Amino acid sequence: MPARITKEDDLFDFDMLGLAPALNDALERANFTQPTPIQNQAIPLALEGHDILGLAQTGTGKTLAFGLPLIDHLLAQPGKPAPKTAKALILAPTRELVNQIAESLRTLTKKTKLRVATVVGGQSINKQIMFLSRGTDILVATPGRLIDLMERGAVDLGSVRHLVLDEADQMLDLGFIHALRKIAPQLGTPRQTMLFSATMPKQMEELSRAYLTNPQRVQVSPPGKAADKITQSVHFVEKPGKPAKLREILSRDTDALTLVFSRTKHGAEKLMKGLVADGYNAASIHGNKSQGQRDRAIKAFRAGEITVLVATDVAARGIDIPGVAYVINYDLPDVPDNYVHRIGRTARAGREGEAIAFCAPDEFDLLRQIQKLMKIEIPVASGAAPEAAEAAKPGNRQRNRRRGPKPQGTNGLANRRRRPRRKSAA
C-alpha cells in the first residue's frame, strides 16, 4: 500500500509513493526527486484505483499526477495491445498539450515496452491510421481527430480501462462535451477515470457526476488562483503605445525567454514581424500556422534559439517550458480564466516568474473581471487607470474642487430654490 501523503507534508520523495521500480528509476534519470502538492495527493489515491477529480492551476505538475499512476497500472498488466486498440486514453484540448503530455510520458516509459501514440489534427491521418493499426498502450488525443479515426474504423476503444481528461474546462469551452458523448460509450468497462482542470465551472460538476464514479477530489489551490511565485503587474497604456512599451520591457533582459500573448491571429503575426524587423529573435504560433511550423517554433523556443514567442490562446495551456521567465499579456483575454492559464506558462514547477499585462482604456473592464476572478488587485507598474486618469486632468480637478462634497440628503440639489408650498383652500 503506497504512503498516503497529506497537504501538510512537503518533504517526501517519489520513492515513498509505492511506484514500480522502473518508474522510480525513470524519475531519477529525469532528475525528479520530490513530488509537487497535486502529485502528493493524487498519486496514492490513483494507485489505489480511485477515480480522481483534480483541481490545480497550470504549472503544478498535473501530467505526472495522472501519468505516473497510469503507467504503474499498465506495467502491472503486461501484454501487447491488440491491433487498433489502446489500453489507456488521454484527451486534451490542443495539439500542443497532446504533444507535451506524450513527451513527458515517453520520458517515463523509455526503458519499458509501453508504447505512447498521439493523434491530433493538422497531421497526416494516414500515418496515424498506420501507427494505430499495431495497437498502443497509451493514446493521447484531441477529441476531434479521435472521432475522425473512430468513424473510419481505425481505432477500437473497447479495451480502454483508463481515461484521463486533462484541462477539461478548456475542452468544455471548445464544445468537448459533445465529443465526449460520442467517445465515452465506446470505452471499456470497468475503468478508472481521472479528470484534471484548473477551474471548476458548474458544467464541470455535471461532467464529473456523469463520468466519474465516487471520485476523490484533490485540490491544492482555489480555482482562479495563479501560482504563488508569479510576480504580477499591469501597465496602463494607450493602444498606440503598446509596441514601444513592449520593446522597452524586452530590452531589459534580451536573453530571457518571453512569451507574449496577442488576442488575434492577425495581431500575433503582425507583432512578431515587427519585432523581427527591429532585431528581436522572435517567432509566432497561432491557428493559421501549420502543425509543423508550430512544433518547430516551440522547439526553438525551448532550446533558447528563439527568445520571444508571440502566441494566441491556442498555446495558453500547451507550453510546458520551465525556462519561461516572462509572460506578457500584450492584449488582455476576453475570458478571465484565460489570463490565469496564460500566466501559468511561467513559474513552472516551483520556479519564479513574472507576468506583465498591458491595459488600454477599452480593456479596463476586462482587467476588472480578471481581478475579481483572482480576488486580487494587480499592482500598477506604470500609467493610471482610466477613471483615475480622467479625474486627474487639470480641468476635472478644478471642477471637482469647485463642486466640493455634496450635502448629505440633498442629492446635489442644495442650491435649487424650493417653491413655496401653496396653502390649500379652506
ABEGO torsion letter per residue (X at the ends): XBBBBBAABAABBAAAAGBBAAAAAAAAAAGBABBBAAAAAAAAAAAAGBBBBBBBBBGAGAAAAAAAAAAAAAAABBEBBBBGBBABBBBBABAAAAAAAAAAAAAAAAABABBBBBBBBGBBAAAAAAAAAAEBABBBBBAAAAAAAAAAGABBAAABABBBBBGAAAAAAAGAAAAAAAAAAABBOBBBBBBBBABBBAAAAAAAAAABBGBBBBBABBBGBBBAABBBBBBBBBAAAAAAAAAAAAAABAABBBBBBBABAAAAAAAAAAAAAAGBBBBBBBAABBAAAAAAAAAAAAAGABABBBBBAAAAAABBBAABABBBBABBBABAAAAAAAAAABGBGGBBBBBBBBBBAAAAAAAAAAAAAAGBBBBBABEBBAAAAAAABAAAAAAAAAAEBBBBGAGGAAABBBBBBBBBBX
